[in-house]
Amino acid sequence: MASPRPEMRPTQAQAPSQDQSMAVERSIRPVPRIDPARAAATPADTQGDFTEWRAGFRARALAEGIRPETFERAFAGVQANTRILQRDSNQAEFSRMLWEYLDGAVSDARVSNGRAALARHGDVLARIERHYGVEAEVVVAVWGLETAYGAMRGSTDTIGAMATLAFEGRRRDFFEAELIAALRILQAGDVGARQMVGSWAGAMGHTQFMPTSYLALAVDFDGDGRRDIWSDNPVDALASTANYLRHHGWTTGQPWGLEVVLPPGFDYGLTGSATKRGAAFWARQGVRPADGGPLPDHGQASILVPAGHRGVALMIFDNFRVIARYNPATSYVIGVGHLSDRIAGGGPFRAAWPRGDRGLSRAEREELQRGLAARGLHAGAIDGILGPQTSEAVRRFQASVGLVPDGYASPSLLERLR
């Protein structure tokens, strides 16, 4: 299921030195921005309001076909979780840079553990690949980024977490729909109420499915009669991930992307996901693979320069966009893709990153958008999220002042805009 492109928040991009830290938060489950007044409420105030919300939600759930006994069993002992209510307000102000994220997402430990996981589950992964057409290393890479190959699946009660977020109200309709889906899962007997655990924002199991995605696309691959993504056995979760990617259009044999070298004088106005051309076109522009040889033809492709013209350049294909259906953050998609390449035996990126740059704060990103809007270059929301619209506006500004129009928002660009 798609969602708006998230900002690259530090909670999404912690760079663990080992593979034993909580993996990237799935952004197909939204990260709520908590109302400060609600977060500051006393426990008594919060729980009283929660009881009132629960009564109203119970009626809505029963109207959707949830049996009373299912509801009561699921909500037994559930209260508003004040830790979740406060969690969002504690997020750091500055974004981590892409290369800092990749340092953890594709660390030596994560690559090594991924290769071990691929070997350990090789037979079943080969069957999954044959059945769904999604390469085993890609499935393993998703598993690695989501839960460190199952080591960090989350232990938060899913009903309690999503009930808290629905009660908080910023995205009540979304989380109530997910809660009703979770109740359907319990009613079908796939898992017990207190065994349904996961992240603080509702994603579950080895590869962090939201309940609606589970209902639509989870599979019972081991044939035991249950679609079990929670237990120590990862088979159903891995097959469900392959099924999710196939459902969203995965092309067997097509890479997610490859590193390329752009020639001097390259027209950076052609970069970005909106421009898709064939290999022959890009070859005529002087684009060539970083590892040499002719440019391979894997269908329509875009050129992405996520750190501007001073960083790694990528040619991305439709499978890049399929991974983005799992989590739309560009950092995540590159992380999955590059980790899958490394697990399969590939090497690190050849080009360097502009590691001297720092991330813009949220206030600075909003200031950037306001400055672009004041010049008639940005018509989108002033939300601090540097998505495709903002990148295109940055390109137009860069071109207007004689800079390389690579769409990269840096502190020096903000100073120039000021």
ChimeraX attribute file (.defattr): number of C-alpha atoms within 10 A of each C-alpha:
attribute: neighborCount
match mode: 1-to-1
recipient: residues
	/A:1	14
	/A:2	12
	/A:3	14
	/A:4	13
	/A:5	18
	/A:6	19
	/A:7	19
	/A:8	22
	/A:9	19
	/A:10	18
	/A:11	18
	/A:12	22
	/A:13	24
	/A:14	20
	/A:15	23
	/A:16	18
	/A:17	14
	/A:18	13
	/A:19	26
	/A:20	15
	/A:21	15
	/A:22	21
	/A:23	27
	/A:24	23
	/A:25	25
	/A:26	25
	/A:27	24
	/A:28	23
	/A:29	22
	/A:30	17
	/A:31	19
	/A:32	18
	/A:33	16
	/A:34	18
	/A:35	15
	/A:36	12
	/A:37	7
	/A:38	15
	/A:39	19
	/A:40	13
	/A:41	13
	/A:42	10
	/A:43	13
	/A:44	9
	/A:45	11
	/A:46	20
	/A:47	16
	/A:48	12
	/A:49	14
	/A:50	21
	/A:51	15
	/A:52	11
	/A:53	17
	/A:54	19
	/A:55	10
	/A:56	11
	/A:57	18
	/A:58	18
	/A:59	12
	/A:60	14
	/A:61	20
	/A:62	14
	/A:63	10
	/A:64	12
	/A:65	12
	/A:66	19
	/A:67	15
	/A:68	13
	/A:69	10
	/A:70	16
	/A:71	19
	/A:72	12
	/A:73	16
	/A:74	21
	/A:75	18
	/A:76	12
	/A:77	8
	/A:78	18
	/A:79	18
	/A:80	24
	/A:81	20
	/A:82	18
	/A:83	12
	/A:84	21
	/A:85	24
	/A:86	17
	/A:87	15
	/A:88	17
	/A:89	14
	/A:90	8
	/A:91	13
	/A:92	13
	/A:93	13
	/A:94	16
	/A:95	21
	/A:96	21
	/A:97	21
	/A:98	20
	/A:99	21
	/A:100	15
	/A:101	23
	/A:102	20
	/A:103	16
	/A:104	22
	/A:105	32
	/A:106	29
	/A:107	19
	/A:108	15
	/A:109	16
	/A:110	25
	/A:111	23
	/A:112	15
	/A:113	19
	/A:114	27
	/A:115	20
	/A:116	14
	/A:117	19
	/A:118	21
	/A:119	11
	/A:120	11
	/A:121	14
	/A:122	15
	/A:123	11
	/A:124	17
	/A:125	24
	/A:126	16
	/A:127	14
	/A:128	24
	/A:129	20
	/A:130	13
	/A:131	12
	/A:132	19
	/A:133	18
	/A:134	25
	/A:135	22
	/A:136	24
	/A:137	26
	/A:138	25
	/A:139	25
	/A:140	28
	/A:141	29
	/A:142	29
	/A:143	26
	/A:144	29
	/A:145	26
	/A:146	28
	/A:147	26
	/A:148	26
	/A:149	24
	/A:150	23
	/A:151	17
	/A:152	19
	/A:153	25
	/A:154	22
	/A:155	15
	/A:156	20
	/A:157	22
	/A:158	27
	/A:159	24
	/A:160	25
	/A:161	28
	/A:162	27
	/A:163	28
	/A:164	26
	/A:165	26
	/A:166	25
	/A:167	23
	/A:168	24
	/A:169	18
	/A:170	14
	/A:171	15
	/A:172	16
	/A:173	11
	/A:174	15
	/A:175	25
	/A:176	20
	/A:177	16
	/A:178	22
	/A:179	25
	/A:180	23
	/A:181	22
	/A:182	25
	/A:183	24
	/A:184	22
	/A:185	20
	/A:186	21
	/A:187	20
	/A:188	12
	/A:189	13
	/A:190	16
	/A:191	19
	/A:192	14
	/A:193	22
	/A:194	17
	/A:195	14
	/A:196	23
	/A:197	23
	/A:198	25
	/A:199	22
	/A:200	23
	/A:201	25
	/A:202	29
	/A:203	29
	/A:204	28
	/A:205	27
	/A:206	31
	/A:207	28
	/A:208	29
	/A:209	26
	/A:210	23
	/A:211	25
	/A:212	18
	/A:213	17
	/A:214	22
	/A:215	15
	/A:216	12
	/A:217	18
	/A:218	24
	/A:219	24
	/A:220	16
	/A:221	19
	/A:222	15
	/A:223	9
	/A:224	9
	/A:225	11
	/A:226	16
	/A:227	23
	/A:228	23
	/A:229	28
	/A:230	23
	/A:231	15
	/A:232	12
	/A:233	13
	/A:234	20
	/A:235	22
	/A:236	26
	/A:237	29
	/A:238	25
	/A:239	28
	/A:240	28
	/A:241	29
	/A:242	28
	/A:243	22
	/A:244	26
	/A:245	24
	/A:246	16
	/A:247	12
	/A:248	16
	/A:249	14
	/A:250	23
	/A:251	18
	/A:252	14
	/A:253	11
	/A:254	16
	/A:255	19
	/A:256	27
	/A:257	22
	/A:258	20
	/A:259	21
	/A:260	23
	/A:261	18
	/A:262	21
	/A:263	11
	/A:264	7
	/A:265	9
	/A:266	14
	/A:267	13
	/A:268	19
	/A:269	15
	/A:270	17
	/A:271	24
	/A:272	21
	/A:273	16
	/A:274	12
	/A:275	13
	/A:276	20
	/A:277	15
	/A:278	14
	/A:279	21
	/A:280	13
	/A:281	13
	/A:282	20
	/A:283	14
	/A:284	9
	/A:285	14
	/A:286	14
	/A:287	21
	/A:288	21
	/A:289	18
	/A:290	18
	/A:291	12
	/A:292	9
	/A:293	8
	/A:294	11
	/A:295	18
	/A:296	13
	/A:297	11
	/A:298	17
	/A:299	13
	/A:300	17
	/A:301	24
	/A:302	22
	/A:303	26
	/A:304	24
	/A:305	19
	/A:306	24
	/A:307	22
	/A:308	20
	/A:309	19
	/A:310	15
	/A:311	16
	/A:312	22
	/A:313	25
	/A:314	24
	/A:315	28
	/A:316	25
	/A:317	23
	/A:318	21
	/A:319	22
	/A:320	23
	/A:321	19
	/A:322	21
	/A:323	25
	/A:324	25
	/A:325	20
	/A:326	24
	/A:327	26
	/A:328	22
	/A:329	23
	/A:330	20
	/A:331	22
	/A:332	28
	/A:333	22
	/A:334	23
	/A:335	24
	/A:336	30
	/A:337	24
	/A:338	26
	/A:339	29
	/A:340	27
	/A:341	21
	/A:342	23
	/A:343	25
	/A:344	17
	/A:345	12
	/A:346	11
	/A:347	11
	/A:348	12
	/A:349	17
	/A:350	14
	/A:351	14
	/A:352	11
	/A:353	19
	/A:354	15
	/A:355	13
	/A:356	5
	/A:357	12
	/A:358	13
	/A:359	17
	/A:360	20
	/A:361	16
	/A:362	19
	/A:363	13
	/A:364	16
	/A:365	22
	/A:366	18
	/A:367	18
	/A:368	27
	/A:369	28
	/A:370	20
	/A:371	16
	/A:372	21
	/A:373	17
	/A:374	11
	/A:375	12
	/A:376	11
	/A:377	19
	/A:378	22
	/A:379	14
	/A:380	13
	/A:381	13
	/A:382	16
	/A:383	14
	/A:384	20
	/A:385	18
	/A:386	23
	/A:387	15
	/A:388	14
	/A:389	16
	/A:390	26
	/A:391	20
	/A:392	22
	/A:393	22
	/A:394	26
	/A:395	22
	/A:396	19
	/A:397	23
	/A:398	20
	/A:399	16
	/A:400	11
	/A:401	11
	/A:402	8
	/A:403	12
	/A:404	19
	/A:405	24
	/A:406	26
	/A:407	30
	/A:408	21
	/A:409	21
	/A:410	18
	/A:411	17
	/A:412	10
	/A:413	16
	/A:414	18
	/A:415	9
	/A:416	11
	/A:417	16
	/A:418	10
